[in-house]
Amino acid sequence: MSTLMDEEIKRWTARRKTALVLDIIQGKTTVAEASRAYDLTPSEVESWVEDGKKGMENALKANPLDIHSQYERQIKDLQEAYGEAMLELRARKKLQSLLDEAEK
């Protein structure tokens, strides 16, 4: 394990998360092992790994996005998904009301 991980961890700083994610990527440990060793949920560790991969991908692009642009893009994607979910929900409610009327 990395030397940054030797001390008892009270707070997961970006530096500590980075060290753990690098250990996972380099095959020095697994998500399951890290979860058990540091009393973290596997989903939490996996989200750090995913965030790390996204950051690396962005950093290696010819024209990397700044953090603000990344957040704006993420907000736009979430708003689109929310809109689609709302449309589907309304359609399902309308269908259910029509089915209920047809049963009467």
C-alpha positions in Angstrom: 0.0 0.0 0.0 1.2 3.5 -0.6 3.1 5.4 2.1 0.3 8.0 2.2 -2.0 5.2 3.5 0.1 4.1 6.4 -1.2 6.5 9.0 -4.7 6.2 10.4 -7.0 8.2 8.1 -9.3 10.7 9.7 -10.3 12.6 6.5 -10.1 11.5 2.9 -8.3 14.4 1.2 -7.9 14.5 -2.6 -4.3 13.4 -2.2 -5.3 10.3 -0.2 -8.0 9.5 -2.6 -5.6 9.9 -5.5 -3.1 7.6 -3.8 -5.7 4.9 -3.3 -7.1 5.2 -6.8 -3.5 4.9 -8.2 -3.0 1.8 -6.1 -6.1 0.3 -7.6 -5.3 1.2 -11.1 -1.8 -0.1 -10.8 -3.1 -3.4 -9.4 -1.6 -3.0 -6.0 -5.0 -3.5 -4.4 -8.6 -4.0 -5.4 -11.7 -2.1 -4.7 -12.9 -4.8 -2.3 -9.6 -4.9 -0.4 -9.5 -1.1 -0.1 -13.1 -1.0 1.0 -12.4 -3.5 3.8 -9.1 -2.0 4.8 -10.4 1.5 5.2 -14.0 0.8 6.1 -15.4 2.4 3.0 -18.3 1.2 0.8 -17.3 -0.4 -2.5 -19.5 2.1 -4.4 -17.7 5.0 -2.8 -14.3 3.7 -3.8 -15.6 2.8 -7.3 -16.9 6.4 -7.7 -13.4 7.7 -6.9 -11.9 5.4 -9.5 -14.5 6.6 -12.1 -13.8 10.3 -11.2 -10.1 9.6 -11.5 -10.6 8.1 -15.0 -12.7 11.0 -16.1 -10.1 13.5 -14.9 -7.3 11.6 -16.7 -9.3 11.4 -19.9 -10.0 15.2 -19.7 -6.4 16.0 -18.9 -5.2 14.0 -21.9 -7.5 15.6 -24.4 -6.1 18.1 -26.9 -8.4 20.8 -25.6 -9.2 19.9 -22.0 -12.4 21.3 -20.5 -12.0 23.4 -17.4 -13.9 22.3 -14.2 -16.7 24.8 -14.8 -17.3 23.4 -18.3 -17.3 19.9 -17.0 -20.0 20.8 -14.4 -22.0 22.6 -17.0 -22.0 19.6 -19.2 -22.9 17.3 -16.4 -25.8 19.6 -15.4 -27.1 19.7 -18.9 -27.0 15.9 -19.2 -28.8 15.5 -15.9 -31.5 18.1 -16.9 -32.1 16.2 -20.2 -32.4 12.9 -18.3 -34.8 14.5 -15.8 -36.9 15.9 -18.6 -37.1 12.5 -20.3 -38.1 10.8 -17.1 -40.8 13.4 -16.5 -42.2 12.8 -20.0 -42.3 9.1 -19.4 -44.0 9.5 -16.0 -46.7 11.7 -17.5 -47.2 9.3 -20.4 -47.6 6.4 -17.9 -50.1 8.3 -15.8 -52.1 9.2 -18.9 -52.1 5.6 -20.0 -53.2 4.4 -16.6 -56.0 6.9 -16.5 -57.2 5.8 -19.9 -57.0 2.2 -18.9 -59.0 2.9 -15.7 -61.7 4.7 -17.7 -61.9 1.8 -20.2 -62.5 -0.6 -17.3 -65.5 1.3 -16.1 
